[in-house]
Amino acid sequence: MHQLPLMHEWRSMPTFSQPRARRSNVAEPQRAGDFLRDILKQAVQSKSRSAYAEALDQILAERLRPHCQIVGCRAGKLTLEVDSAPLFAELSGFRREEIRLRINQLVPDQPIAQLQFRLGGTGHV
């Protein structure tokens, strides 16, 4: 008489029809030259962000500065995240050009062509 395998034995039996799934969180190896290029690029972006951060420290009132963070700087476009809806409305609606021009005065070697504001906590990437 033939007995059926127990359920736990049946589930642990190997299947050959399905390949084993790769772990998606494992990064592919990167060439050393590409890796170093990325590090240098990040260092330059970090340096330019700190220059813009220092400019914002001088432009914005001390009570407003903690509510406004630099989240991006690329190709002449500076993106600031603001954590307060009323402050976002004020800066993006009434003071955008004033702030952009003042940043360009304080950081003349890295001028900003576009200043973008984004409201924090909204899930933007």
N, C-alpha and C positions, 0 to 999 in steps of 0.2 A: 504494500500500500504506500502510495506517494504522499508525503506530507508537504503542506505549503510552508514556505519560510515565514518566520515571525516578521512582524511589521518592521521592527528596528533593523533586522538583518537585511530585509528587502531594500530599505532606504539607504543602507550603507553599501550596497552592491555597486561596483563601478559601472559607469555607462561609457560606452565607447563611441556613441553616436554624436555626443556634444563635446566640442573642445572646451577645455578649461578657460574660464573667463580671465582676462588680464586685469590686474588691479589698475583702476583708472587714476589713482592718486600718485602713481609713480611717474616721475618726469623722465623724458627721454634724455639721453646723454647730449651734452652741448659741446661744440667745438671750443677749444680754449680761446681762439681769436674772437669768436662771437661773444663768449662770456666776458672777456676783458673789455670789449667794445661796449657792452651793456653797462658794466661797472663805471666806465668813464662817462657814459651818457648820463647815468644817474647822478654822478658827482657834479657834473655841470648843471643839471637841473636843480640839484639841491642848493648849489651856490647861488643860482639866479633866484630861487625861491626865497633864500635868506635875505637877499638884497631887496626883494619886493616886500618881505615881511618887515624889514627895518623901515622901509618907506611908509608902509601902512601904520607902523607905530607912531610916526611923526604926523601923518595925515589925520587919522581918526582920533577922536577923544579917548582918553584912557578908559573910561567906563564902557565904550563901545568895542574896543579892540578884542576883548575875549570872546565876543560873539561873532567874529568874522575871521575865518581861516582860509588860507590859500589851499586849494585842492588840485589845481592844475595850472601848468604854464607850458604852452607849446605854440610855436610858430606865431609869436606876437599876440597870442590870446591868453589872458590871465583870467582864471576862474576862481571866484571867491564863494565860499559857502557861509551863509548867514543863518544863525539858529533862531531868529526871531522874525515873525511875519511883519510886524510894523517896521522894524529896522530894514528888512529886505525891501519893503515898499519905498522907504525913504532913500536908501542907497541906490537901488536900481532905477527908481523913477525920477529922482530929483538931483542926485549927486554923482551919477555915473561918470559923466564927462569931466566934471571938476576933479574927481579922484584920479581918473586916467591921466589927465594932463599933469597933475601934481606928481604922480608916480614917474611920468616921463621926465619931469624936471629933476627928480631926485635920483633916478637911475637912467641917465642919458645913453649909456652904452647898450642898454637892452630895452628899447622903447616898446610900449604896448600899443597895438593897433585896435584891439578890442578888449573891453572889460566886461566879463559876464558874471552875473550873480546867480546863485542857486540857493533855494531854501533848503536848509538842512533837515534831515529826518524824513525826507519824502521818498527815499528809495532810489534816487537817481544814481547812476553809475558813472 
